[in-house]
């Protein structure tokens, strides 16, 4: 985080209304991979991974492969989210037991979350017990890449490649998976894709994710496509959002729409900016002016759905029709 970003956070007080920060957008967040204390024998070759899964019983094979596919689809999700994703298949304890077994052979990895400058009585960083983000390990990446070639899968080494030792990517994916998971639970999401291609050319920087909502009727296409962009407090989020919106404007003015691979040109598309706090959302609108774009721009605010009513359907806002300079919360 550079000095300019530190100044912005402090000067504008971008915390939540109660003065706290979301863990998944805390400026002092750090993460590190933790290995199992016992029985850790990681698999590093595809042939060994295939041999391992062939030794599982039929039931264990089905359950663990489903769980691995869900983890691969989620890219990085905390254990609570994975339990919720798997709730229709098996119990939370079964999910946790499978994660434990998969960690021992390197199919998945767990990450420990910490906050800098928040120490216990011994002066050590406070260990956050609840989050436990889970990602694919080497064996998991190998086996899924073998069975689901072409599927987007994050390689294990990408989480700590020297450019992201603070865990910003972990924060972004867990935050987006909370949107995804909550939307599925409330029957809002009808589809989800990471990094959909836009603009008729794969060279354009892709949106973080796309969520499909609504349903077709006999009379018309009732679906809408939400193109998500997520920015963190520890980055230049104003500059990032402005750059992304200007690209969308350029594509829209050139083509008359935002082209998305696999989506009809005349389908309703909304650009959604994902932020952690109401104050951050208001600052983004004040600095950029979300009403100035020729397409709908919404904001989704973590603070509105992970506290209080806890409903994703009330977490959106858009420029008010009465006063364009104000954000209006919408359902």
Phi, psi and omega per residue, in radians:
X1 nan 2.231 -3.103
X2 -1.511 3.023 -3.071
X3 -1.107 -0.653 3.121
X4 -1.064 -0.715 -3.128
X5 -1.219 -0.686 3.074
X6 -1.035 -0.772 -3.142
X7 -1.080 -0.731 -3.135
X8 -1.101 -0.781 -3.124
X9 -1.054 -0.778 -3.096
X10 -1.305 -0.736 -3.077
X11 -1.209 -0.628 -3.085
X12 -1.690 -0.106 3.110
X13 0.850 1.285 -3.013
X14 -1.626 0.398 3.098
X15 -1.282 3.109 3.024
X16 -1.289 3.048 -3.092
X17 -1.066 -0.516 3.141
X18 -1.536 0.104 3.105
X19 1.555 -0.050 -3.124
X20 -1.625 3.016 3.041
X21 -2.107 2.532 2.998
X22 -1.069 2.408 3.097
X23 -0.999 -0.606 -3.070
X24 -1.479 0.164 2.949
X25 -2.560 0.465 3.135
X26 -1.322 2.248 -3.111
X27 -1.063 -0.404 -3.095
X28 -1.772 0.302 -3.107
X29 -1.228 2.403 2.989
X30 -2.414 2.690 3.105
X31 -2.446 2.670 3.074
X32 -2.598 2.602 3.129
X33 -1.306 2.431 3.085
X34 -2.147 2.362 -3.119
X35 -1.625 2.693 3.064
X36 -1.037 2.535 -3.118
X37 -1.327 -0.478 -3.093
X38 -2.296 2.722 2.984
X39 0.993 0.555 -3.115
X40 -1.521 1.901 3.127
X41 -2.357 1.398 -3.011
X42 -1.208 2.476 3.062
X43 -1.582 2.315 -3.055
X44 -2.112 -0.014 -3.130
X45 -2.228 2.561 -3.109
X46 -1.066 -0.743 -3.117
X47 -1.048 -0.692 3.118
X48 -1.188 -0.648 3.120
X49 -1.133 -0.744 3.117
X50 -1.119 -0.747 3.112
X51 -1.072 -0.674 -3.129
X52 -1.133 -0.848 -3.085
X53 -1.197 -0.487 3.100
X54 -1.237 -0.309 3.087
X55 -1.447 -0.268 -3.136
X56 -1.242 2.635 3.029
X57 -1.171 2.892 -3.097
X58 -1.026 -0.764 -3.120
X59 -1.147 -0.832 -3.134
X60 -1.106 -0.705 3.121
X61 -1.024 -0.855 -3.112
X62 -1.079 -0.804 -3.080
X63 -1.183 -0.767 -3.098
X64 -1.250 -0.618 3.112
X65 -1.209 -0.634 3.056
X66 -1.100 -0.799 -3.139
X67 -1.103 -0.763 3.109
X68 -1.056 -0.730 3.120
X69 -1.101 -0.693 3.120
X70 -1.141 -0.748 3.110
X71 -1.119 -0.733 3.083
X72 -1.077 -0.750 3.108
X73 -1.101 -0.670 -3.088
X74 -1.352 -0.376 -3.107
X75 1.262 -1.027 3.033
X76 -2.644 2.024 -3.141
X77 -2.385 2.585 3.100
X78 -1.387 2.926 -3.007
X79 -1.123 -0.606 3.093
X80 -1.060 -0.756 3.116
X81 -1.127 -0.706 3.131
X82 -1.137 -0.669 3.073
X83 -1.065 -0.691 3.129
X84 -1.219 -0.720 3.083
X85 -1.034 -0.636 -3.046
X86 -1.639 0.074 -2.995
X87 -1.056 -0.482 3.130
X88 -1.432 -0.178 -3.091
X89 -1.780 -0.846 3.122
X90 -2.771 3.059 -2.973
X91 -1.254 2.813 3.080
X92 -1.014 -0.676 -3.135
X93 -1.171 -0.626 3.088
X94 -1.129 -0.729 3.080
X95 -1.015 -0.825 -3.120
X96 -1.122 -0.688 3.123
X97 -1.128 -0.702 3.098
X98 -1.147 -0.703 3.114
X99 -1.065 -0.740 3.120
X100 -1.054 -0.814 -3.134
X101 -1.158 -0.698 -3.133
X102 -1.186 -0.560 3.092
X103 -1.131 -0.666 -3.062
X104 -1.111 -0.448 -3.139
X105 -1.876 0.136 3.061
X106 1.381 0.312 3.083
X107 -1.321 -0.586 3.081
X108 -2.367 2.843 3.118
X109 -2.277 2.550 3.099
X110 -1.893 2.570 -3.125
X111 -2.105 2.382 3.103
X112 -1.618 2.293 -3.123
X113 -1.777 2.426 3.130
X114 -2.419 2.792 3.013
X115 -2.074 2.153 3.077
X116 -1.165 2.581 3.134
X117 1.184 0.206 3.017
X118 -2.093 1.788 -2.995
X119 -2.050 2.741 3.070
X120 -1.496 -2.998 -3.074
X121 -1.144 -0.324 3.117
X122 -1.636 0.029 -3.134
X123 1.487 0.093 3.138
X124 -1.568 2.664 3.102
X125 -1.025 2.382 3.119
X126 -1.183 2.225 3.115
X127 -1.512 2.136 -3.130
X128 -1.485 2.002 -2.970
X129 -1.375 -0.570 -2.932
X130 -1.304 -0.731 -2.881
X131 -1.167 -0.975 3.132
X132 0.790 1.122 3.073
X133 -1.070 2.477 -3.117
X134 -2.109 2.354 3.062
X135 -2.313 2.961 3.065
X136 -1.204 2.438 2.963
X137 -1.615 -3.075 -3.093
X138 -1.036 -0.815 -3.119
X139 -1.120 -0.696 3.123
X140 -1.138 -0.718 3.124
X141 -1.130 -0.735 -3.127
X142 -1.112 -0.802 -3.048
X143 -1.249 -0.685 3.119
X144 -1.231 -0.686 3.112
X145 -1.124 -0.504 3.105
X146 -1.261 -0.815 -3.070
X147 -1.491 -0.447 -3.083
X148 -2.211 1.011 -3.124
X149 -1.017 2.323 -3.121
X150 1.714 -0.249 3.093
X151 -1.274 2.427 3.090
X152 -1.216 2.068 3.138
X153 -2.332 2.253 3.132
X154 -1.417 2.216 3.107
X155 -1.220 2.521 -3.090
X156 -0.972 -0.624 -3.059
X157 -1.297 -0.183 -3.085
X158 -1.261 -0.347 -3.065
X159 -1.283 -0.521 -3.136
X160 -2.362 1.220 -3.068
X161 -1.714 0.223 -3.113
X162 1.692 -0.382 3.131
X163 -1.719 -0.221 -3.048
X164 -2.428 0.751 -3.104
X165 -1.180 -0.262 3.137
X166 -1.411 -0.203 3.108
X167 1.503 0.375 -3.133
X168 -1.041 -0.678 3.133
X169 -1.127 -0.674 3.087
X170 -1.070 -0.768 3.098
X171 -1.020 -0.832 -3.075
X172 -1.090 -0.793 -3.079
X173 -1.223 -0.689 3.110
X174 -1.138 -0.712 3.108
X175 -1.079 -0.755 3.140
X176 -1.228 -0.581 3.098
X177 -1.208 -0.454 3.055
X178 -1.191 -0.684 3.046
X179 -1.087 -0.831 -3.115
X180 -1.098 -0.852 -3.091
X181 -1.108 -0.806 3.137
X182 -1.112 -0.644 3.138
X183 -1.176 -0.640 3.078
X184 -1.183 -0.782 -3.124
X185 -1.060 -0.607 -3.108
X186 -1.700 0.258 3.048
X187 1.012 0.594 3.092
X188 -1.628 -0.797 -3.092
X189 -1.354 2.289 3.055
X190 -1.913 -0.147 3.115
X191 -3.036 2.738 -3.112
X192 -2.619 2.378 3.068
X193 -2.420 2.409 2.984
X194 -1.535 2.416 2.984
X195 0.911 1.011 3.061
X196 -1.213 2.483 3.116
X197 -1.269 2.480 -3.104
X198 -2.294 2.872 2.976
X199 1.278 0.167 3.119
X200 1.297 0.202 -3.108
X201 -2.636 2.181 -3.095
X202 -1.178 -0.141 -3.135
X203 -1.350 -0.304 3.114
X204 -1.250 2.483 3.075
X205 -1.069 2.246 -3.000
X206 -1.476 2.665 2.976
X207 -1.055 2.738 3.131
X208 -1.092 -0.764 -3.116
X209 -2.805 2.877 3.046
X210 -2.327 2.277 3.074
X211 -2.014 2.373 3.095
X212 -1.734 2.284 3.078
X213 -2.211 2.877 3.129
X214 1.394 3.052 -3.112
X215 -2.442 2.699 3.065
X216 -1.241 2.612 2.966
X217 -2.149 3.080 3.120
X218 -1.185 -0.485 -3.060
X219 -1.509 -0.623 -3.027
X220 -2.764 2.891 3.069
X221 -1.363 1.876 -3.070
X222 -1.604 0.219 -3.110
X223 -1.588 2.645 3.012
X224 -2.241 2.618 -3.067
X225 -2.071 2.001 -3.117
X226 -1.680 2.061 3.114
X227 -1.675 1.920 -3.027
X228 -1.593 2.417 2.930
X229 -2.188 2.336 -3.124
X230 -2.114 2.350 3.064
X231 -2.307 2.614 -3.106
X232 -1.853 2.722 3.104
X233 -1.033 -0.589 -3.054
X234 -1.377 0.027 3.052
X235 -2.007 3.006 3.069
X236 -1.333 1.380 -2.983
X237 -1.214 -0.555 3.091
X238 -1.113 -0.866 3.141
X239 -1.098 -0.671 -3.126
X240 -1.149 -0.861 -3.134
X241 -1.101 -0.700 -3.138
X242 -1.091 -0.762 3.132
X243 -1.080 -0.748 -3.130
X244 -1.156 -0.770 -3.125
X245 -1.153 -0.622 3.109
X246 -1.174 -0.609 3.054
X247 -1.120 -0.784 3.110
X248 -1.062 -0.690 3.113
X249 -1.088 -0.780 3.131
X250 -1.025 -0.801 3.142
X251 -1.163 -0.707 -3.124
X252 -1.133 -0.776 -3.114
X253 -1.221 -0.518 3.109
X254 -1.307 -0.767 -2.987
X255 -1.871 -0.149 -3.071
X256 1.387 0.077 3.117
X257 -2.923 3.031 2.979
X258 -1.710 1.865 3.139
X259 -1.240 2.289 3.080
X260 -2.238 2.301 -3.105
X261 -1.008 2.212 3.108
X262 1.466 0.036 -3.116
X263 -2.103 2.394 3.138
X264 -1.046 2.483 -3.112
X265 -1.066 -0.583 -3.104
X266 -1.562 0.100 3.089
X267 -1.202 2.641 -3.124
X268 -1.325 2.115 -3.123
X269 -2.133 2.409 -3.129
X270 -2.188 2.312 3.013
X271 -1.557 2.189 -3.071
X272 -2.070 2.128 3.101
X273 -1.669 2.103 -3.102
X274 -1.683 2.143 -3.137
X275 -2.350 2.898 -3.022
X276 -1.603 -0.476 -3.042
X277 -2.353 2.789 3.100
X278 -1.115 -0.702 -3.134
X279 -1.098 -0.670 3.109
X280 -1.149 -0.726 3.127
X281 -1.078 -0.789 -3.130
X282 -1.120 -0.683 3.127
X283 -1.148 -0.724 3.115
X284 -1.031 -0.804 -3.137
X285 -1.157 -0.713 3.141
X286 -1.092 -0.716 -3.068
X287 -1.412 -0.599 -3.024
X288 -1.785 -0.686 -3.062
X289 1.364 1.373 -3.037
X290 -1.185 -0.283 3.138
X291 -1.375 -0.136 -3.054
X292 -1.470 -0.027 -3.047
X293 -1.721 2.605 -3.058
X294 -1.407 0.245 3.079
X295 -2.418 2.853 -3.118
X296 -1.255 2.328 3.054
X297 -2.131 2.078 3.062
X298 -1.852 2.844 2.966
X299 -2.121 2.416 3.008
X300 -2.039 2.307 -2.962
X301 -2.033 2.084 3.126
X302 -0.927 -0.742 -3.048
X303 -1.007 -0.462 -3.080
X304 -1.487 -0.264 -3.122
X305 -2.189 -0.143 3.051
X306 -1.808 0.114 2.991
X307 -2.401 2.928 3.036
X308 1.113 -2.085 -3.046
X309 -1.187 -0.444 3.095
X310 0.936 0.811 3.092
X311 -2.204 2.196 -3.131
X312 -1.119 -0.432 -3.067
X313 -1.251 -0.248 3.134
X314 -1.944 0.311 -3.046
X315 -1.755 0.101 -3.077
X316 -1.789 2.703 3.043
X317 -2.534 2.732 3.046
X318 -2.565 2.853 3.110
X319 -0.960 2.359 -3.100
X320 -1.169 2.493 3.101
X321 -1.251 -0.408 -3.137
X322 -1.485 -0.748 -3.139
X323 -2.360 1.760 -3.051
X324 -1.021 -0.364 -3.107
X325 -1.400 -0.118 -3.128
X326 -1.921 2.524 3.019
X327 -1.554 2.337 3.124
X328 -1.934 2.194 3.106
X329 -1.247 2.347 -3.092
X330 -2.222 2.782 3.082
X331 -1.810 nan nan
